[in-house]
Amino acid sequence: MTYSINGSETGAVPRPGQCLRTFLREQGTFGVRKGCDAGDCGACTVWLDGTPVHSCVTPAFRARGRDVTTVEGLADGADLHPVQRDFAEAQGFQCGFCTSGMIMTAAKLTPEQRADLPHALKGNLCRCTGYRAIEDAINGVPHVEATRAGASAGHNAAAPGAREIVTGKALFTLDLPPDGLLHMKLLRSPHAHARVIAVDTSAALAVPGVRAVFTHEDAPPVLYSSGRHEHLTDDPDDTRVLDDVMRHIGQRVAAVVAETVAAAEEGVRALVVEYEVLPAVFDPELAMRPGAPVIHPKPAAESRIAFPERNTIAEIHGNLGDVAAGFDEADAIYEQIYHTQRVQHAAMETHGCVAWVDERGALTVRTSTQVPFLTRSALCAVFNLPPEHVRVLTVRVGGGFGGKQEMLVEDVASLAALRLGRPVQLELTREEQFTGTTSRHPMAIWVRAGAREDGTLTALQLRVVSDTGAYGNHAAGVLHHGCGESVAVYRCPNKKVDAYAVYTNTVPAGAFRGYGLSQTIFAIESTMDELARLLHIDPVSFRERNVIRPGDPMVSVSNELDDVEYGSYGLDQCLTLVRDALADSRNSVPAPGPGWLLGDGVALSLINTIPPRGHYAETDVRLLADGTYQLMVGTTEFGNGTSTVHTQLAATALGTTPDRVAIAQSDTALVGHDTGAYGSTGVVVAGKATLLAAQALRQRLREAAAVLTALPPEECELTEEGVVCGSGTMLGLPELHRRATEAGLPVQAHARTDGSPRSVAFNVHGFRVAVRPRTGEILILKSVHAADAGVVLNPMQLVGQIEGGVAQAIGAAVYEEMRISADGRVVNPALRDYHLPQFADVPHTEVLVAKTADTLGPMGAKSMSESPFNPVAPALANAVRDATGVRLTSLPLGRDRVWEALAHAGVTAEDPAGGPAPHAVPGLPEETAVERR
């Protein structure tokens, strides 16, 4: 019997044991995505005889003689299926990787199921949107609007690739594999610290289909960092493509390349490795002590590790004023230690790439990265290649959140491609994503703060220990950033910070949304709440009294903020908006009933919109022969919405509509250098380059028309159809292109921005919660977020970014934690054990926007992609504290932890704890100090 796929019969026969997902992709239906291969995420959902199934856990042979429908089979020719149309109109996606599976589930929902979406969508995960836009799509609530020529900015313009995303035709990294493709799989270390004595490859090389095995003996001796920055010296050089020393469980030992994935996997199982097991250390405090195992015993001057002998990559010791005197002046002092956990980025598309040598002999890598240009520079350094012999490109990237500001697959795949002369593909499994990539830095943060009776801060002191794991990628940057804006947002004459980034034999940490701020803000904002309570001051009023204001110097004790300016200021508005919304909710949001305690909580955050010391972007825009425009940018689209904003900025400057601006992006062979899409730079740096290039092209086209009509440029005006000159002479855009090209007049423009000076953005989050002491449950009754984003270029996308950031932050605050065993092993490396937020877990968040216009950003805009994450966890902890009287100091706020803390404090629904001093939390009684003078 044959297989029917989207109405077409195929004689292809699946391999024994093959799942339906891989079989369908081999037949060219790339809208069937891989997110887990365990039935956890729903990205691979298809219909089998009209019933939605997860194709990754459905044996392919079960589809024999049955009708299989993928997302590509929904549209009727040029007409979209109604659900596809609704997802495009409501923009029920961001990165788009989960969208095909989400649509396949949504298209089969009955009216009864649509009325119970938390249950109906329990099998489909989205990491980007926060689900509200998906709910709107399912309910047919449109958001996209048509825009007038030259007036796109400020409106809900459609994403350029919306149709391709909802039809499954948008290309991601591993779609359309090249001919002759080989597959790579990695052997990973079973030991937290060990030296590789020998690798016997003979059995692996004897496996049919295996073409090569690579070990440390085949790898370049070059040391580098997997973390990618504009400045290569920001991180220590402590990493090799393949090393002979294993520093964490899950580190890659060897790579097997074969004709098929199955052969490569069998080859990995056939490898025999002899290890010398070394002493390991898993606690950063212990790692700094004399006698601890040294994880990277390299000279400091050679490696840029601050103190290799005590496993310390970087330290901060900063003082402002006199902290001791500040505490002497205080009428109230609060002191506490807080702990934040490892969090996985869990982008729906795991790390993956394809590397090959093109017809020119150049190494080409198509990869899922946020930083193609920085990856190219790293590959050039590792393999001693000139930049013109390396090309790195992305198509659409299935989520990033900072996890793809790394080089974690491109190096080893390139090694194989250069040696073998054939394309090599490496795709990490979901388990490898947990055990072999990076996470958020877990931190221990001691805070001591003092204030006068009137609420004026007198002293603020921090001690921060950041666990960077086995490698130092982003260790110093995260430490400085985390200790920067979190402290700088408060006016206080006396500040002191001591901070340490420390190696341990655990899975490496790296860049994560917020870049260290979410951890330190949790500690500082929790402390500010307690200090306000000690002084019997409303927590919002306490913050209003102490936050920085326009004209105040941006003072930090951890890094240089000399190039930071107040391009605009909306923190005061944000605090007012959230306070008023929570006040309204007390009357409008019903309590859940008896047995629950109610409380409100607020937290704030500041973020500099660009990383320090330079972030660069170049843009090219040109008029095409058909009268449309081509925009070429270096920045990557991974759900951050920059593609849409780029086309809006260009269309507004050129007097046209976004649909007449085609965007090509993130290809090192296409445009000049772009530092990358991280640090909240997609709009404020790359977008500014786009605006400047489009404005320059507008002027050049006016000047070209002036030459061709012998009129002054000021009498020529660019319109949607062409250039109107003088009293009515019209040069249509195709004619203008033809004549200008014949005359040698330019019809393109280029711009470059450097991201300095830097502006600031503010966020405030508020929760109203109910807490059930009997079970430890937290029920979010109201979630409200106020953002200072400057001029909003696309309201729909701004709200989506904020909702997605809040949803991810709620996950980190309540559910998500990478658990590490006593021997350094990740014990929950699967989505079903890790608990990504599902539809049912995420409340609606009311998004409010301050009215500001930034003097530094393009058209007054500021960043708003990562910053909404930062104040969420402390706002939730503050709300729980308000409800129960108990201060929880460790994340996540899971039911077990909440129940234990409340039970220890003797809290019941009838008798919440009260007063200014928090009850001691189990495990931390000696770490709490409260002083009321």
Order of alpha helices (4+ residues) and beta strands (2+ residues): beta-beta-alpha-beta-beta-beta-alpha-alpha-alpha-alpha-alpha-alpha-beta-beta-alpha-beta-beta-beta-alpha-beta-alpha-alpha-beta-alpha-beta-beta-beta-alpha-beta-alpha-beta-alpha-beta-beta-alpha-alpha-beta-alpha-alpha-alpha-beta-beta-beta-alpha-beta-alpha-beta-beta-beta-alpha-beta-beta-beta-alpha-alpha-beta-alpha-alpha-beta
